[in-house]
Amino acid sequence: MEIVPAQAVSSVPQVRDDMLIRMWLHGRTPNTVTAYAADANSFLQFAGRPLAEIGLADLQRWAENLSEQAPASRARRLAVVKSLLSFALKLGYLQIDPGRMLRIEKPAITSGDHLLSPADVLRMIGMEPDLRARTMLRLVYACGLRASEACGLRWRDMTGTDKKGGQANILGKGSKLRTALIPADLWRDLAALTPAVRPDSPVVPGRHGGAMDRQALHRLVKRAVRRAGVNPKASSHWLRHSATSHAIAGGCDIQTVRERLGHASLATTTRYAHAAPDKGLANYLKY
């Protein structure tokens, strides 16, 4: 990936900052590289000075500049820059890490944020006339997938049969591998989408047979949202959030949710529990 260099006072600091950002991003997933590089360069362009000259005042001004953004987006962008500064300090690129002095308010989360009711999800799936689109909606919801995970899923990641269903190996955020169970009826619909399966075939192909990208998935979900008459702000990530809420409400233990969705932050009392190998979110969802 080509990282757009940030504006700097001179070409030498600019090159140094660019090299540092590349080292900081090394080994991260492509989606993370794209997002983190954009946030880092956006900050440096706003500050108008090389990283070695950044101070707490620059961070505070940027935090104020982001005040109109959604709390979660603002917190994420600030956390990204703090991570970069911490990395620079560890390498000896900085003498002081000004990011350590910047406080980030944890965004308040309510139970209704980014959630659809079970009836909403059923309408979205049930009113979708296209098998490919309907199967993608079911896959995202039943497995609690992120958009990039659903679009990146290939048949080499799948193990199972039409009669018993199977499981998908999901390479998630932070390159963490987890499994998601696929019910037999969903497995059969997935198999029907790709009669001549090859290892590198997308599990849910796009309109022309190739891999579906995130923008195409976004449009697919938005069409389903309009058709079903649910909250117009809903996105594919709402299906993931909703799957979490609905599974827990249906009796799924919280450790299973953590392992099946790749979440890292749940109640500490669950850290010693283990998800049963035959349990997945789909066991607790009605769709």
GUTOR-439099 format. One record per residue (C-alpha): residue number from 0; x, y, z. Coordinates in nm, 3 decimals, m for minus. Layout:
! GUTOR-439099
    nr      east     north        up
   NUM         X         Y         Z
...
//
This chain:
! GUTOR-439099
    nr      east     north        up
     0     0.000     0.000     0.000
     1     0.123     0.349    m0.086
     2     0.105     0.578     0.218
     3     0.049     0.943     0.133
     4     0.327     1.135     0.308
     5     0.225     1.398     0.561
     6     0.314     1.764     0.515
     7     0.628     1.855     0.706
     8     0.857     2.150     0.753
     9     1.135     2.000     0.540
    10     1.184     1.696     0.320
    11     1.420     1.517     0.563
    12     1.177     1.510     0.858
    13     0.902     1.417     0.614
    14     1.098     1.115     0.491
    15     1.181     1.015     0.848
    16     0.816     1.038     0.953
    17     0.710     0.839     0.649
    18     0.962     0.564     0.731
    19     0.853     0.558     1.095
    20     0.486     0.522     0.995
    21     0.574     0.234     0.766
    22     0.757     0.054     1.048
    23     0.467     0.122     1.286
    24     0.219    m0.027     1.039
    25     0.432    m0.329     0.952
    26     0.253    m0.660     0.997
    27    m0.094    m0.511     1.038
    28    m0.386    m0.615     0.820
    29    m0.448    m0.417     0.497
    30    m0.765    m0.258     0.632
    31    m0.586    m0.150     0.950
    32    m0.295    m0.009     0.748
    33    m0.533     0.198     0.536
    34    m0.725     0.336     0.834
    35    m0.426     0.400     1.063
    36    m0.217     0.563     0.789
    37    m0.504     0.796     0.703
    38    m0.549     0.896     1.068
    39    m0.177     0.948     1.128
    40    m0.126     1.156     0.815
    41    m0.442     1.355     0.882
    42    m0.303     1.453     1.222
    43     0.041     1.547     1.087
    44    m0.117     1.755     0.812
    45    m0.330     1.932     1.072
    46    m0.033     1.996     1.302
    47     0.182     2.123     1.015
    48     0.506     2.004     1.173
    49     0.718     1.685     1.180
    50     0.651     1.420     1.440
    51     0.966     1.503     1.637
    52     0.828     1.853     1.707
    53     0.478     1.746     1.813
    54     0.372     1.859     2.159
    55     0.072     1.815     2.384
    56    m0.078     2.142     2.256
    57    m0.089     1.997     1.902
    58    m0.274     1.690     2.027
    59    m0.519     1.897     2.229
    60    m0.592     2.125     1.932
    61    m0.656     1.821     1.713
    62    m0.883     1.668     1.977
    63    m1.084     1.991     1.979
    64    m1.094     1.988     1.599
    65    m1.250     1.639     1.610
    66    m1.520     1.741     1.857
    67    m1.792     1.732     1.590
    68    m1.721     1.369     1.503
    69    m1.901     1.075     1.657
    70    m1.751     0.997     2.001
    71    m1.631     0.651     1.894
    72    m1.464     0.785     1.578
    73    m1.298     1.066     1.772
    74    m1.167     0.826     2.036
    75    m1.034     0.587     1.771
    76    m0.845     0.857     1.580
    77    m0.688     0.994     1.897
    78    m0.591     0.643     2.009
    79    m0.422     0.580     1.674
    80    m0.202     0.889     1.709
    81    m0.119     0.800     2.071
    82    m0.011     0.456     1.949
    83     0.216     0.610     1.685
    84     0.378     0.843     1.939
    85     0.431     0.558     2.185
    86     0.598     0.355     1.910
    87     0.822     0.650     1.819
    88     0.932     0.686     2.182
    89     1.021     0.316     2.208
    90     1.240     0.345     1.898
    91     1.418     0.650     2.037
    92     1.271     0.873     1.767
    93     1.115     1.090     2.040
    94     1.259     1.192     2.374
    95     0.915     1.249     2.528
    96     0.578     1.099     2.441
    97     0.321     1.384     2.454
    98     0.044     1.133     2.388
    99     0.077     0.993     2.741
   100    m0.058     1.322     2.874
   101    m0.362     1.330     2.644
   102    m0.678     1.197     2.802
   103    m0.931     1.023     2.582
   104    m1.286     1.010     2.705
   105    m1.434     0.667     2.665
   106    m1.746     0.704     2.447
   107    m2.068     0.628     2.627
   108    m2.243     0.320     2.492
   109    m2.612     0.254     2.542
   110    m2.788    m0.074     2.483
   111    m2.973     0.073     2.187
   112    m2.668     0.190     1.993
   113    m2.639     0.038     1.647
   114    m2.893    m0.233     1.719
   115    m3.176    m0.380     1.514
   116    m3.457    m0.580     1.670
   117    m3.489    m0.949     1.577
   118    m3.801    m0.854     1.381
   119    m3.603    m0.593     1.185
   120    m3.338    m0.851     1.090
   121    m3.605    m1.103     0.990
   122    m3.767    m0.843     0.762
   123    m3.435    m0.753     0.602
   124    m3.358    m1.117     0.527
   125    m3.709    m1.228     0.443
   126    m3.784    m0.942     0.205
   127    m3.458    m0.980     0.009
   128    m3.553    m1.145    m0.325
   129    m3.199    m1.215    m0.446
   130    m3.044    m1.540    m0.317
   131    m2.689    m1.402    m0.323
   132    m2.781    m1.089    m0.127
   133    m3.005    m1.279     0.113
   134    m2.732    m1.534     0.182
   135    m2.478    m1.261     0.251
   136    m2.715    m1.097     0.500
   137    m2.764    m1.431     0.675
   138    m2.389    m1.499     0.681
   139    m2.302    m1.160     0.832
   140    m2.573    m1.192     1.097
   141    m2.540    m1.562     1.184
   142    m2.161    m1.540     1.221
   143    m2.135    m1.181     1.348
   144    m1.889    m1.092     1.074
   145    m1.728    m0.758     1.002
   146    m1.770    m0.637     0.643
   147    m1.405    m0.705     0.557
   148    m1.431    m1.056     0.705
   149    m1.742    m1.143     0.505
   150    m1.597    m1.008     0.179
   151    m1.260    m1.177     0.238
   152    m1.398    m1.523     0.315
   153    m1.283    m1.791     0.069
   154    m1.376    m2.158     0.032
   155    m1.032    m2.260     0.153
   156    m1.143    m2.114     0.488
   157    m1.449    m2.342     0.503
   158    m1.490    m2.695     0.636
   159    m1.821    m2.881     0.631
   160    m2.097    m3.062     0.439
   161    m2.446    m2.988     0.308
   162    m2.602    m3.225     0.563
   163    m2.426    m3.111     0.878
   164    m2.315    m2.759     0.798
   165    m1.964    m2.663     0.903
   166    m1.738    m2.386     1.016
   167    m1.548    m2.093     0.875
   168    m1.200    m1.989     0.982
   169    m1.213    m1.611     1.014
   170    m0.900    m1.396     1.004
   171    m1.022    m1.102     1.206
   172    m0.904    m0.773     1.346
   173    m0.541    m0.776     1.455
   174    m0.482    m1.092     1.246
   175    m0.658    m1.301     1.512
   176    m0.800    m1.630     1.390
   177    m1.136    m1.754     1.515
   178    m1.405    m1.997     1.400
   179    m1.769    m1.936     1.316
   180    m2.024    m2.214     1.289
   181    m2.232    m2.236     0.971
   182    m2.577    m2.403     1.005
   183    m2.658    m2.668     0.744
   184    m2.929    m2.464     0.568
   185    m2.700    m2.164     0.535
   186    m2.416    m2.389     0.417
   187    m2.636    m2.526     0.136
   188    m2.728    m2.176     0.020
   189    m2.361    m2.074     0.023
   190    m2.268    m2.381    m0.180
   191    m2.544    m2.305    m0.432
   192    m2.387    m1.967    m0.507
   193    m2.064    m2.127    m0.635
   194    m2.132    m2.457    m0.816
   195    m1.768    m2.495    m0.927
   196    m1.586    m2.430    m0.602
   197    m1.212    m2.360    m0.600
   198    m1.005    m2.288    m0.288
   199    m0.972    m1.920    m0.379
   200    m1.339    m1.877    m0.474
   201    m1.522    m1.615    m0.264
   202    m1.782    m1.775    m0.040
   203    m2.033    m1.507    m0.144
   204    m1.933    m1.377    m0.488
   205    m2.013    m1.036    m0.630
   206    m2.244    m0.979    m0.923
   207    m1.979    m1.076    m1.177
   208    m1.845    m1.379    m0.994
   209    m1.543    m1.217    m0.834
   210    m1.500    m1.113    m0.473
   211    m1.750    m0.866    m0.333
   212    m1.589    m0.552    m0.191
   213    m1.700    m0.364     0.117
   214    m1.865    m0.087    m0.084
   215    m2.079    m0.344    m0.266
   216    m2.175    m0.503     0.065
   217    m2.264    m0.161     0.203
   218    m2.495    m0.096    m0.093
   219    m2.648    m0.443    m0.057
   220    m2.730    m0.382     0.309
   221    m2.865    m0.034     0.242
   222    m3.104    m0.172    m0.022
   223    m3.225    m0.432     0.228
   224    m3.266    m0.161     0.493
   225    m3.482     0.053     0.265
   226    m3.686    m0.246     0.150
   227    m3.757    m0.357     0.506
   228    m3.826    m0.005     0.634
   229    m3.587    m0.031     0.930
   230    m3.357     0.238     1.072
   231    m3.200     0.405     0.765
   232    m2.868     0.441     0.946
   233    m2.831     0.062     0.975
   234    m2.523    m0.095     0.816
   235    m2.361    m0.436     0.800
   236    m2.189    m0.362     1.131
   237    m2.531    m0.314     1.288
   238    m2.604    m0.676     1.197
   239    m2.288    m0.778     1.384
   240    m2.384    m0.573     1.692
   241    m2.740    m0.705     1.675
   242    m2.623    m1.065     1.649
   243    m2.425    m1.016     1.971
   244    m2.722    m0.870     2.157
   245    m2.974    m1.123     2.026
   246    m2.750    m1.422     2.100
   247    m2.693    m1.312     2.459
   248    m3.065    m1.244     2.502
   249    m3.131    m1.594     2.367
   250    m2.910    m1.755     2.631
   251    m2.565    m1.767     2.467
   252    m2.293    m1.744     2.732
   253    m2.078    m1.436     2.712
   254    m1.753    m1.628     2.664
   255    m1.892    m1.792     2.352
   256    m1.979    m1.445     2.221
   257    m1.625    m1.324     2.294
   258    m1.462    m1.614     2.115
   259    m1.700    m1.630     1.818
   260    m1.690    m1.257     1.746
   261    m1.327    m1.193     1.837
   262    m1.411    m0.938     2.106
   263    m1.134    m0.853     2.353
   264    m1.322    m0.650     2.615
   265    m1.585    m0.835     2.820
   266    m1.638    m0.884     3.194
   267    m1.323    m1.016     3.358
   268    m1.525    m1.285     3.535
   269    m1.557    m1.469     3.205
   270    m1.186    m1.488     3.122
   271    m1.147    m1.838     3.263
   272    m1.451    m1.982     3.086
   273    m1.425    m2.167     2.755
   274    m1.671    m2.180     2.469
   275    m1.804    m2.526     2.393
   276    m1.683    m2.647     2.050
   277    m2.037    m2.718     1.927
   278    m2.178    m2.377     2.013
   279    m2.191    m2.074     1.786
   280    m2.403    m1.761     1.758
   281    m2.635    m1.923     1.506
   282    m2.758    m2.166     1.774
   283    m2.920    m1.872     1.953
   284    m3.046    m1.663     1.661
   285    m3.385    m1.691     1.495
   286    m3.354    m1.590     1.132
//
